[in-house]
Amino acid sequence: MNKIQLFCLPFAGGSSLAYYNWKPYLHPSIEIIPLELAGRGTRINDSFYPNLSAAVDDAYHLIKKKINGLPYVLFGHSMGAMIAYEVIQKLVNSNNQIPIHAFFSGCRAPHLADRKKKYHLLSESEFKASILELGGTSPELFNSADFLDIFLPLLRNDFKIVETHNVQESIRPLPFPITVFLGKSDEFSADQCDSWKKHTSGLCSIYHFNGGHFFHQEHMEQLIKLMNFRVAESLQY
């Protein structure tokens, strides 16, 4: 397999750290590049994004600077998938080098409204309880006041920019194949899942995993094995 870049975008409240344990499972030719968004990790002192468009613009410039002529793919989970999709649209519209494949995980098709409750409007106690119910965060961390002081404002803001984002009902199919990963117990309808097929002029492969919203953590090795296969397949075209 030729050398290829893999840009990864985190879920709400997540940082680039979420992807550092992926490297041993990726094909050796794939260089993983976890992107750090504002307000977390190495950019913890950067201001939160006022809206999703600001996050998209930031991620677009981060990726644009790192594209070096090698083929590349994008992966995003949940909020990261929403950002990845909009970044790709900007790359396509600005005549930049575009990906050969994209992986969208734990996210509804982008032209459909989110039917889930509005987490960012919940009281502090309701918000904590809902986050614990979603999974993905160790319950022990919620006993740390320092952790909560940093994590909860970031997470609430991430939910806010996602939940207040204006959905574009027009569909702009991507000119390359895509793969969608979903949890069988997540809160998406069949239409929100299957409608991803409308967002590519190529092949759309949809995989359903046991588990809820953070299935990708529980089934990391299986998910990455599928990614290795899809990347190799895309490089043949």
Rosetta blueprint (number, residue, H / E / L):
1 M L
2 N L
3 K L
4 I E
5 Q E
6 L E
7 F E
8 C E
9 L E
10 P L
11 F L
12 A L
13 G L
14 G L
15 S L
16 S H
17 L H
18 A H
19 Y H
20 Y L
21 N L
22 W L
23 K H
24 P H
25 Y H
26 L L
27 H L
28 P L
29 S L
30 I E
31 E E
32 I E
33 I E
34 P E
35 L L
36 E L
37 L L
38 A L
39 G L
40 R L
41 G H
42 T H
43 R H
44 I L
45 N L
46 D L
47 S L
48 F L
49 Y L
50 P L
51 N L
52 L H
53 S H
54 A H
55 A H
56 V H
57 D H
58 D H
59 A H
60 Y H
61 H H
62 L H
63 I H
64 K H
65 K H
66 K H
67 I L
68 N L
69 G L
70 L L
71 P L
72 Y E
73 V E
74 L E
75 F E
76 G E
77 H E
78 S L
79 M H
80 G H
81 A H
82 M H
83 I H
84 A H
85 Y H
86 E H
87 V H
88 I H
89 Q H
90 K H
91 L H
92 V H
93 N H
94 S L
95 N L
96 N L
97 Q L
98 I L
99 P L
100 I L
101 H E
102 A E
103 F E
104 F E
105 S E
106 G L
107 C L
108 R L
109 A L
110 P L
111 H L
112 L L
113 A L
114 D L
115 R L
116 K L
117 K L
118 K L
119 Y H
120 H H
121 L H
122 L L
123 S L
124 E H
125 S H
126 E H
127 F H
128 K H
129 A H
130 S H
131 I H
132 L H
133 E H
134 L H
135 G L
136 G L
137 T L
138 S L
139 P H
140 E H
141 L H
142 F H
143 N H
144 S L
145 A H
146 D H
147 F H
148 L H
149 D H
150 I H
151 F H
152 L H
153 P H
154 L H
155 L H
156 R H
157 N H
158 D H
159 F H
160 K H
161 I H
162 V H
163 E H
164 T L
165 H L
166 N L
167 V L
168 Q L
169 E L
170 S L
171 I L
172 R L
173 P L
174 L E
175 P L
176 F L
177 P L
178 I E
179 T E
180 V E
181 F E
182 L E
183 G E
184 K L
185 S L
186 D L
187 E L
188 F L
189 S L
190 A H
191 D H
192 Q H
193 C H
194 D H
195 S H
196 W H
197 K H
198 K H
199 H H
200 T E
201 S L
202 G L
203 L L
204 C E
205 S E
206 I E
207 Y E
208 H E
209 F E
210 N L
211 G L
212 G L
213 H L
214 F L
215 F H
216 H H
217 Q H
218 E H
219 H L
220 M H
221 E H
222 Q H
223 L H
224 I H
225 K H
226 L H
227 M H
228 N H
229 F H
230 R H
231 V H
232 A H
233 E H
234 S H
235 L H
236 Q L
237 Y L
